Amino acid sequence: MEKIKCHRIMKLSADRPEASLEQAKEQLKILRRMTIQSTEISEEIGEIIAQLCQVAAPPNEPFIFTSVLDENEKLLRVVFRDCGDIEFRIFYTDKRRALLIYLEGMTDTTSLEKNIIERLMMPTDVANASGPTNLPTDMKSISERILNAAAVTVLSKASVAIEAIMTGNSLLLIDGIAEGLSIGTVQYVKRNIGGADNEHVLRGPNEAFNETLSDNIVLIRRRARDENVKVRILKVGTRTNTSIAVLYVADLVKSGLVKEVEQRLSMIKIDKIVTSSSIEEFLVDHPWTPFPQAQTTERPDKMLAALYEGRVGILVDGTPASMIVPCTYNVLMQTTDDYTIQPIISSSIRMMRGIAAFIAIYLPAIYVAVVSYHPGMLPTSMAITVAELRARSPFPSFMEAVMMEVILEVFQEAVVRLPKKISGAASMIGALVIGTTIVQAGIINPLLVVVIATTALASYSMPAYNFSMALRWLRIPILILASILGLYGVILGILIVTIHLCSLRSFGESYIGGMCNVELFSDWKDYLVRFPAKLLKERPKEFGAQDQTRIGGRDG
């Protein structure tokens, strides 16, 4: 029997170690790892390609609207994150998803439900009952054929849409449309039209501006049914986006004045606008002068009268104080009551205001100069009386005057800042301290108390409060000059103030040019005095109105 010869069979791994099962498992793990990495890389490449395929938003835009509603909603929720008063209302219209965004508390939700949501959800109900109803594929057709709202604007820029929401309007977005629809549904709490707090009149109208820009414009429009009265709305403030209205009469305003005002407003680079004074300092030509270069008013009748003189009005949303430019000394010294009483009486009052302005600046300085340097100018009996009064006071006349000025300013600030319920008590305390106690204590002589009180009353008689503040500020420098040079210092102060006023310009117009310019002599009919209305046939020439005729035709 033949034996079978068995060959020795060896494992493949014995001859080739790299072909072992362990090595194969390791290689398989590496292959799986590489497969996963390649998948991740392909996903990242896909995302990069998708980003490259997208259209980049403009520099001033946070994003751009797309036809995918989910993407628009996600981007808007990021913009309005942590804004608990922003409402996102999702609903369906004709089987398409729609989104309504509005600011709670500033939106009329009743109008929103009736004119927007109800109208858009109606096509779906009709479709279920009587067949398919197709919603238009563009926002313009939707606004024209479906919505009942009056103020509707198609928006393609995200920044404009966001601003519309923050002003109280509603934003409508519909899936499949890369545009938004701004719907005018603004409604918020505001102050009613009331009387002017700082400009009281005896016989004129009592309405005054409030904090709402649209209401203030209506007060002007209601008084002037003139298509030449123009209103331009600008936005100032990089963060607040405050609305500012520039008003003028197109066929009266001086050529180039409106453009100059708008150019100065556009150059204001500030983050917030809270009051009209926030922009006044950016508009004026001389920021270091104490005299106001823009007339401030709360009265629409005064604003309208200025517009028909060829000037420009500026209304700021959120404040009742409006501005009028150019501004001159003449307009600051006029009031509405000047035109509601007899011309001879109003002329006398105007001249009295001019005298009061002089007293408000120079009377304390004249007192110090005469008492300290020129007592011989006084009558003998009065000089003896003043000397007796001065003998009781331990301070020089200059120190007395400065002390009285400081006490008066502190007293005025206290009365202004205190609550109304206790301001009366503060007035009584101030009267006792200034009028009685300080004299009885021998600190201040009675004659100086009379001088300071007269000066204060003179400054209070100024029609413009900011002009009165300028007069009060000038008293101290003039007092210093009087204490050093006597009456020569007072005369020097008068020259400096006069030269300064002559050098001031408000939008190119001289501050007191009408008083010194012979070519503007006709303006004196309504300057320091007021002629009867029949004789005021021309507008003031100092403002350069295009049509000078105010009464009658162009031929007189």
CORTAPE-V602204 format. One record per helix or strand of 3 or more residues. SS is the DSSP state (hx for helix, st for strand). FROM is the first residue (numbers start at 1). LEN is the number of residues. Records with the same first field share a line. If there is no record, write none. Layout:
BEGIN
SS = FROM-LEN / FROM-LEN
END
This chain:
BEGIN
hx = 12-4 / 17-3 / 21-33 / 69-11 / 109-22 / 139-7 / 158-9 / 213-11 / 257-10 / 277-7 / 300-8 / 329-4 / 336-4 / 343-30 / 375-3 / 380-13 / 397-21 / 420-21 / 446-15 / 465-21 / 487-17 / 513-4 / 518-8 / 533-3 / 541-3
st = 86-8 / 96-8 / 152-4 / 170-5 / 180-4 / 229-8 / 242-8 / 295-3 / 312-5 / 322-4
END
